[in-house]
Amino acid sequence: MQHSPTHGSLAKSDAATQAHLDAIGRLSCMVGRTPLLEVRYESRGRPRRIFAKYEQKNMTGSTKDRMALCILRDAVVRGELRPGDMIAEATSGNTGIAFSAIGGALGHKVRIFMPDWMSKERVALMHSFGAEVVPVSREQGGFLGSIAMADDFARRQGNVFLPHQFDNPANALAHERSTGPEIISQLERLGLKAHAFVAGVGTGGTVMGVGRALRAKWPGTRIHPLEPANSPTLREGRKVGKHRIQGISDEFVPSIVKLDELDAIVDTWDGDAILAAQALGRIGLGVGISSGANFIGADMLLDELGDDAVVVTVFADSNKKYLSTDLCCCEPEHDSFRAPHLVVKRWEAMGCSPCAMGGCTPPSP
């Protein structure tokens, strides 16, 4: 027979929940409110600019901190994450780093299931935050195997919270309530509005959340998902081919991605993304490979919209997680690559207005 909790135990539970929320509130000043970069460059001799959120300024150096904080706060509010629970998640890297650090800061043990071909820097960072990392080989199922193993672990272990980033609406909500409004505020301070937004799809939270915020403000804004031309998962609906842009185009289309709400898919070659990231690094913007892909994708949209259009994207993380990858190797050029025809001139950064929304305040359950 299940006993009803006493008034005293309810009060204790409420106090523990509030303490959890207070701790999350203190962490929120470490997440969001990132600069917006205006990158000036030439594309085949034509002067252009793109705008990009510089997300390595978040707590652990990537845009995934926004989603992790929002999901954990939502889980605490709903009673799904309690003191003493473990957090277990399948990830290709940045999400695992975010949950490792933020979960650890909140007093939770963290176990990460991750394909074993991701960069060694990712694994080292998770370990440095006290997380346990379980490598998953291709023979064990790769990324889909990682998700299955995390779910199985939670069933066997008990008292485990599964963020389920690919299916959790709080993922997109984080960007709808923080990244998107920040972009709007920063562009309006320049007297501009977004004509298009493009971002690589890992979970899809960024493109869906930012897209909804921008379209609520400017209904005609084009919102484009991006994926590797080498591995067009969104186009095929399943894993096809291999690519080197870690963090996007995993082995399936996430449930939070609603392609019918988005504009045309943009495809970029992974070698082109590497060359673009290297070019940005040479002018002081040390970004990851997916940021190079987003830069290429934004330039492709300017071909359609015109050189003076306002195209916004995300530089999702820094180059520090890719020092052992092909990002730091000599990448051969290909006739179809755009990066060799891009000459990055300069960039300026705009801070985030204090009135712009940061963090996430999910609705009460």
Secondary structure, 3 states (H helix, E strand, C coil): CCCCCCHHHHHHHHHHHHHHHHHHHHHHHHCCCCCEEEEEEEECCEEEEEEEEEHHHCCCCECHHHHHHHHHHHHHHCCCCCCCCEEEEECCCHHHHHHHHHHHHCCCCEEEEEECCCCHHHHHHHHHCCCEEEEECCCCCHHHHHHHHHHHHHHHHCCEECCCCCCCHHHHHHHHHHHHHHHHHHHHHCCCCCCEEEEECCCCHHHHHHHHHHHHHCCCCEEEEEEECCCCHHHHCCCCCCCCCCCCCCCCCCCCCCHHHCCCCEEECHHHHHHHHHHHHCCCCCECHHHHHHHHHHHHHHHHHCCCCCEEEEECEEHHHHCCCHHHCCCCCCCCCCHHHEEEEEEEEECCCCCCCCCCCCCCC
